[in-house]
Protein backbone atom coordinates (compact mmCIF):
# COMPACT_ATOMS: atom_id res chain seq x y z
CA UNK A 1 0.00 0.00 0.00
CA UNK A 2 1.34 3.40 -0.93
CA UNK A 3 0.16 6.75 0.31
CA UNK A 4 1.05 9.56 -2.04
CA UNK A 5 0.82 13.04 -0.60
CA UNK A 6 0.92 15.54 -3.45
CA UNK A 7 1.94 19.01 -2.30
CA UNK A 8 3.41 20.96 -5.19
CA UNK A 9 2.37 24.63 -5.17
CA UNK A 10 1.03 24.25 -1.62
CA UNK A 11 1.12 27.24 0.69
CA UNK A 12 2.26 26.80 4.33
CA UNK A 13 -1.34 27.13 5.54
CA UNK A 14 -2.47 24.47 3.07
CA UNK A 15 0.29 22.11 4.14
CA UNK A 16 -0.87 22.24 7.73
CA UNK A 17 -4.31 21.01 6.66
CA UNK A 18 -3.17 18.13 4.43
CA UNK A 19 -4.99 15.58 6.59
CA UNK A 20 -8.27 17.37 5.88
CA UNK A 21 -7.96 17.02 2.10
CA UNK A 22 -10.25 14.53 0.32
CA UNK A 23 -8.71 11.08 -0.02
CA UNK A 24 -8.62 9.46 -3.46
CA UNK A 25 -7.73 5.86 -4.32
CA UNK A 26 -5.72 5.30 -7.50
CA UNK A 27 -5.75 1.70 -8.74
CA UNK A 28 -3.00 1.33 -11.32
CA UNK A 29 -0.27 -1.27 -11.89
CA UNK A 30 1.97 1.00 -13.97
CA UNK A 31 4.57 2.87 -11.87
CA UNK A 32 4.97 5.43 -14.65
CA UNK A 33 1.25 6.26 -14.81
CA UNK A 34 1.06 6.31 -11.03
CA UNK A 35 3.96 8.76 -10.76
CA UNK A 36 2.44 10.96 -13.45
CA UNK A 37 -1.04 11.09 -11.94
CA UNK A 38 0.31 11.73 -8.45
CA UNK A 39 1.69 15.04 -9.74
CA UNK A 40 -1.66 16.16 -11.12
CA UNK A 41 -3.62 16.44 -7.89
CA UNK A 42 -1.52 19.17 -6.29
CA UNK A 43 -2.64 20.39 -2.89
CA UNK A 44 -6.30 19.58 -3.49
CA UNK A 45 -6.29 15.85 -2.70
CA UNK A 46 -4.47 13.10 -0.85
CA UNK A 47 -3.79 9.96 -2.84
CA UNK A 48 -3.68 6.28 -1.91
CA UNK A 49 -2.25 3.85 -4.45
CA UNK A 50 -3.09 0.20 -5.05
CA UNK A 51 -1.49 -1.91 -7.77
CA UNK A 52 -4.52 -4.15 -8.38
CA UNK A 53 -8.17 -4.68 -7.44
CA UNK A 54 -7.41 -7.00 -4.53
CA UNK A 55 -5.21 -4.42 -2.82
CA UNK A 56 -7.71 -1.68 -3.68
CA UNK A 57 -10.61 -3.54 -2.06
CA UNK A 58 -8.58 -4.08 1.10
CA UNK A 59 -7.85 -0.35 1.24
CA UNK A 60 -11.50 0.53 0.70
CA UNK A 61 -12.61 -1.64 3.60
CA UNK A 62 -9.96 -0.12 5.89
CA UNK A 63 -10.33 3.51 4.80
CA UNK A 64 -13.99 4.62 4.82
CA UNK A 65 -12.82 8.21 4.26
CA UNK A 66 -11.87 7.39 0.64
CA UNK A 67 -13.98 9.82 -1.38
CA UNK A 68 -13.36 8.68 -4.96
CA UNK A 69 -11.73 5.82 -6.88
CA UNK A 70 -9.77 6.09 -10.14
CA UNK A 71 -9.05 2.68 -11.58
CA UNK A 72 -7.40 1.14 -14.59
CA UNK A 73 -9.09 -1.86 -16.26
CA UNK A 74 -6.36 -4.37 -17.06
CA UNK A 75 -4.55 -5.37 -13.88
CA UNK A 76 -3.34 -8.62 -12.33
CA UNK A 77 -5.23 -10.53 -9.57
CA UNK A 78 -8.42 -8.48 -9.86
CA UNK A 79 -9.31 -6.31 -12.85
CA UNK A 80 -10.98 -2.92 -12.72
CA UNK A 81 -14.24 -4.50 -13.90
CA UNK A 82 -14.16 -7.02 -11.06
CA UNK A 83 -13.40 -4.26 -8.56
CA UNK A 84 -16.35 -2.23 -9.84
CA UNK A 85 -18.72 -5.18 -9.46
CA UNK A 86 -17.44 -5.80 -5.92
CA UNK A 87 -17.96 -2.15 -4.96
CA UNK A 88 -21.48 -1.86 -6.38
CA UNK A 89 -22.73 -5.20 -5.06
CA UNK A 90 -21.61 -4.52 -1.49
CA UNK A 91 -24.46 -4.03 0.99
CA UNK A 92 -22.71 -1.14 2.76
CA UNK A 93 -24.50 2.06 1.76
CA UNK A 94 -21.16 3.90 1.68
CA UNK A 95 -20.29 2.23 -1.62
CA UNK A 96 -23.59 3.05 -3.31
CA UNK A 97 -22.58 6.64 -4.04
CA UNK A 98 -18.80 6.21 -4.08
CA UNK A 99 -17.65 7.79 -7.38
CA UNK A 100 -15.55 5.52 -9.57
CA UNK A 101 -13.74 6.87 -12.63
CA UNK A 102 -12.35 4.29 -15.05
CA UNK A 103 -9.24 4.81 -17.20
CA UNK A 104 -9.42 3.30 -20.70
CA UNK A 105 -7.60 3.63 -23.98
CA UNK A 106 -9.24 5.94 -26.50
CA UNK A 107 -10.46 3.27 -28.90
CA UNK A 108 -11.57 0.72 -26.27
CA UNK A 109 -15.36 1.04 -26.46
CA UNK A 110 -15.95 -2.50 -25.17
CA UNK A 111 -14.23 -1.87 -21.84
CA UNK A 112 -15.84 1.55 -21.59
CA UNK A 113 -19.37 0.23 -22.10
CA UNK A 114 -18.80 -2.67 -19.73
CA UNK A 115 -17.48 -0.27 -17.11
CA UNK A 116 -20.70 1.76 -17.28
CA UNK A 117 -22.78 -1.41 -17.04
CA UNK A 118 -20.82 -2.39 -13.94
CA UNK A 119 -21.49 0.97 -12.27
CA UNK A 120 -18.70 3.36 -13.27
CA UNK A 121 -19.58 7.03 -12.91
CA UNK A 122 -17.26 8.24 -15.64
CA UNK A 123 -14.23 7.33 -17.72
CA UNK A 124 -11.12 9.09 -18.91
CA UNK A 125 -8.98 8.05 -21.82
CA UNK A 126 -5.26 7.40 -21.92
CA UNK A 127 -2.98 9.23 -22.37
CA UNK A 128 -4.37 11.24 -19.48
CA UNK A 129 -4.94 14.96 -19.91
CA UNK A 130 -4.29 16.72 -16.60
CA UNK A 131 -7.00 19.35 -16.90
CA UNK A 132 -9.63 16.85 -18.01
CA UNK A 133 -8.76 14.47 -15.15
CA UNK A 134 -8.94 17.20 -12.51
CA UNK A 135 -12.21 18.53 -13.91
CA UNK A 136 -13.86 15.11 -13.83
CA UNK A 137 -12.55 14.30 -10.35
CA UNK A 138 -13.72 17.66 -8.99
CA UNK A 139 -17.20 17.30 -10.47
CA UNK A 140 -17.78 13.76 -9.20
CA UNK A 141 -16.32 14.49 -5.77
CA UNK A 142 -18.58 17.52 -5.32
CA UNK A 143 -21.61 15.62 -6.60
CA UNK A 144 -21.00 12.70 -4.23
CA UNK A 145 -20.50 15.07 -1.31
CA UNK A 146 -23.77 16.84 -2.14
CA UNK A 147 -25.61 13.50 -2.29
CA UNK A 148 -24.17 12.48 1.10
CA UNK A 149 -25.20 15.79 2.63
CA UNK A 150 -28.73 15.45 1.22
CA UNK A 151 -29.03 11.90 2.56
CA UNK A 152 -27.79 13.05 5.97
CA UNK A 153 -30.36 15.86 5.95
CA UNK A 154 -33.13 13.44 5.00
CA UNK A 155 -32.11 11.09 7.81
CA UNK A 156 -32.08 13.98 10.26
CA UNK A 157 -35.54 15.09 9.12
CA UNK A 158 -36.85 11.53 9.39
CA UNK A 159 -35.42 11.33 12.91
CA UNK A 160 -37.12 14.59 13.86
CA UNK A 161 -40.41 13.37 12.41
CA UNK A 162 -40.40 10.23 14.56
CA UNK A 163 -38.78 11.49 17.79
CA UNK A 164 -40.32 13.21 20.79
CA UNK A 165 -38.35 16.41 21.22
CA UNK A 166 -38.44 16.42 25.04
CA UNK A 167 -37.71 12.81 25.98
CA UNK A 168 -35.89 11.72 22.78
CA UNK A 169 -38.11 8.63 22.72
CA UNK A 170 -40.06 7.59 19.63
CA UNK A 171 -43.27 9.55 19.13
CA UNK A 172 -46.83 8.36 18.48
CA UNK A 173 -46.28 8.17 14.72
CA UNK A 174 -43.18 6.01 15.10
CA UNK A 175 -44.90 3.76 17.62
CA UNK A 176 -47.73 2.93 15.24
CA UNK A 177 -45.39 2.52 12.26
CA UNK A 178 -43.19 0.10 14.20
CA UNK A 179 -46.26 -1.54 15.67
CA UNK A 180 -47.72 -2.32 12.24
CA UNK A 181 -44.43 -3.93 11.17
CA UNK A 182 -44.09 -5.91 14.40
CA UNK A 183 -47.68 -7.13 14.15
CA UNK A 184 -47.11 -8.30 10.57
CA UNK A 185 -44.02 -10.22 11.72
CA UNK A 186 -45.91 -11.75 14.65
CA UNK A 187 -48.64 -12.97 12.30
CA UNK A 188 -46.16 -14.32 9.77
CA UNK A 189 -44.02 -16.25 12.23
CA UNK A 190 -46.76 -16.97 14.79
CA UNK A 191 -44.72 -15.22 17.48
CA UNK A 192 -45.59 -13.21 20.57
CA UNK A 193 -46.14 -9.47 20.65
CA UNK A 194 -47.25 -7.33 23.60
CA UNK A 195 -47.74 -3.69 24.49
CA UNK A 196 -47.43 -1.75 27.72
CA UNK A 197 -49.29 1.51 28.22
CA UNK A 198 -48.43 3.64 31.25
CA UNK A 199 -49.46 7.00 32.59
CA UNK A 200 -47.85 9.17 35.30
CA UNK A 201 -50.21 9.41 38.27
CA UNK A 202 -51.43 12.90 39.25
CA UNK A 203 -49.21 14.52 36.63
CA UNK A 204 -51.35 17.67 36.49
CA UNK A 205 -50.74 18.17 40.19
CA UNK A 206 -46.99 18.06 39.63
CA UNK A 207 -47.30 20.76 36.98
CA UNK A 208 -49.66 22.89 39.02
CA UNK A 209 -47.66 22.62 42.26
CA UNK A 210 -44.08 22.66 41.04
CA UNK A 211 -44.27 24.19 37.57
CA UNK A 212 -44.03 22.88 34.03
CA UNK A 213 -40.26 22.58 34.16
CA UNK A 214 -40.60 20.07 36.98
CA UNK A 215 -43.24 18.26 34.92
CA UNK A 216 -40.86 18.09 31.97
CA UNK A 217 -38.09 16.75 34.20
CA UNK A 218 -40.45 14.08 35.51
CA UNK A 219 -41.22 13.00 31.95
CA UNK A 220 -37.52 12.80 31.12
CA UNK A 221 -36.85 10.78 34.27
CA UNK A 222 -39.56 8.25 33.40
CA UNK A 223 -38.29 8.06 29.81
CA UNK A 224 -34.79 7.28 31.07
CA UNK A 225 -36.03 4.44 33.29
CA UNK A 226 -38.08 2.96 30.44
CA UNK A 227 -35.06 3.04 28.15
CA UNK A 228 -32.86 1.41 30.79
CA UNK A 229 -35.29 -1.45 31.41
CA UNK A 230 -36.11 -2.32 27.79
CA UNK A 231 -34.25 -3.99 24.93
CA UNK A 232 -32.93 -2.50 21.74
CA UNK A 233 -35.63 -4.32 19.73
CA UNK A 234 -38.40 -2.76 21.81
CA UNK A 235 -40.04 0.51 20.83
CA UNK A 236 -40.40 2.96 23.72
CA UNK A 237 -42.55 5.96 22.84
CA UNK A 238 -44.18 8.99 24.38
CA UNK A 239 -47.60 8.98 22.74
CA UNK A 240 -49.35 11.68 24.77
CA UNK A 241 -48.72 14.33 27.41
CA UNK A 242 -47.79 12.00 30.29
CA UNK A 243 -48.55 8.75 28.50
CA UNK A 244 -45.94 6.25 27.33
CA UNK A 245 -46.23 3.06 25.30
CA UNK A 246 -43.81 0.17 24.84
CA UNK A 247 -43.92 -2.30 21.98
CA UNK A 248 -42.47 -5.70 22.93
CA UNK A 249 -41.75 -8.16 20.10
CA UNK A 250 -41.35 -11.84 21.04
CA UNK A 251 -42.71 -11.18 24.53
CA UNK A 252 -45.67 -13.09 25.94
CA UNK A 253 -48.24 -11.91 28.46
CA UNK A 254 -46.36 -13.18 31.52
CA UNK A 255 -43.07 -11.63 30.43
CA UNK A 256 -44.85 -8.35 29.77
CA UNK A 257 -46.42 -8.36 33.23
CA UNK A 258 -43.04 -9.03 34.85
CA UNK A 259 -41.48 -6.12 32.94
CA UNK A 260 -44.44 -3.84 33.75
CA UNK A 261 -44.04 -4.52 37.45
CA UNK A 262 -40.29 -3.85 37.26
CA UNK A 263 -41.03 -0.52 35.58
CA UNK A 264 -43.67 0.41 38.15
CA UNK A 265 -41.42 -0.45 41.08
CA UNK A 266 -38.35 1.29 39.59
CA UNK A 267 -40.25 4.55 39.02
CA UNK A 268 -41.73 4.41 42.52
CA UNK A 269 -38.25 3.95 44.03
CA UNK A 270 -36.68 6.76 42.05
CA UNK A 271 -36.13 9.92 44.09
CA UNK A 272 -37.46 12.85 42.09
CA UNK A 273 -36.25 16.03 43.75
CA UNK A 274 -37.66 19.48 43.08
CA UNK A 275 -35.74 22.17 44.92
CA UNK A 276 -35.23 20.66 48.36
CA UNK A 277 -38.29 18.40 48.25
CA UNK A 278 -38.70 14.79 47.20
CA UNK A 279 -41.76 14.55 44.96
CA UNK A 280 -43.18 11.02 44.73
CA UNK A 281 -43.68 9.78 41.17
CA UNK A 282 -45.76 6.69 40.41
CA UNK A 283 -47.33 5.23 37.30
CA UNK A 284 -50.36 3.14 36.43
CA UNK A 285 -49.91 0.47 33.75
CA UNK A 286 -52.11 -1.58 31.45
CA UNK A 287 -50.86 -4.42 29.24
CA UNK A 288 -52.18 -6.37 26.25
CA UNK A 289 -50.84 -9.27 24.18
CA UNK A 290 -51.51 -10.22 20.57
CA UNK A 291 -53.23 -13.57 20.19
CA UNK A 292 -54.45 -13.53 23.79
CA UNK A 293 -56.43 -10.31 23.89
CA UNK A 294 -58.96 -9.20 21.26
CA UNK A 295 -57.89 -6.94 18.42
CA UNK A 296 -56.42 -7.40 14.95
CA UNK A 297 -54.59 -4.08 14.71
CA UNK A 298 -51.99 -2.36 16.86
CA UNK A 299 -54.49 0.43 17.62
CA UNK A 300 -57.00 -2.14 18.95
CA UNK A 301 -54.31 -3.83 21.03
CA UNK A 302 -53.35 -0.47 22.47
CA UNK A 303 -57.03 0.16 23.17
CA UNK A 304 -57.17 -2.99 25.30
CA UNK A 305 -54.10 -1.81 27.22
CA UNK A 306 -55.74 1.61 27.62
CA UNK A 307 -58.87 0.09 29.17
CA UNK A 308 -56.69 -1.78 31.66
CA UNK A 309 -54.72 1.37 32.41
CA UNK A 310 -58.03 3.03 33.25
CA UNK A 311 -58.88 0.12 35.59
CA UNK A 312 -55.48 0.44 37.28
CA UNK A 313 -56.17 4.11 37.99
CA UNK A 314 -59.66 3.39 39.26
CA UNK A 315 -58.29 0.73 41.60
CA UNK A 316 -55.94 3.10 43.36
CA UNK A 317 -53.13 3.96 40.89
CA UNK A 318 -49.48 2.91 41.22
CA UNK A 319 -50.30 -0.58 39.96
CA UNK A 320 -50.43 -2.72 36.85
CA UNK A 321 -53.53 -4.29 35.34
CA UNK A 322 -53.23 -7.45 33.27
CA UNK A 323 -56.86 -8.28 32.48
CA UNK A 324 -60.30 -6.75 32.17
CA UNK A 325 -61.17 -7.52 35.78
CA UNK A 326 -58.52 -5.09 36.94
CA UNK A 327 -56.29 -7.79 38.43
CA UNK A 328 -52.55 -7.34 38.86
CA UNK A 329 -51.85 -11.08 38.62
CA UNK A 330 -53.08 -13.98 36.50
CA UNK A 331 -54.43 -15.93 39.50
Secondary structure by P-SEA (a helix, b strand, c coil): cbbbbbbccccaaaaaaccccbbbbbbcccaaaaaaaaaaacccbbbbbbccaaaaaaaaaacccccbbbbbcccccccaaaaaaaaaaccccccccbbbbbbbccccaaaaaaaaaacccccccccccaaaaaaaaaaaaaaaaaaaaaaaaaaaaaaaaccccccccccaaaaaaaaaaaaaaaaaaccccbbbbbbbcaaaaaaaaccaaaaaaaaaaaaaaaaaaccccbbbbbccccbbbbbbccccaaaaaaaaaaaaaaaaabbbbcccbbbbbbbbbbbbbccccccccaaaaaaaaaaaaaaaaaacccccccccccccccc
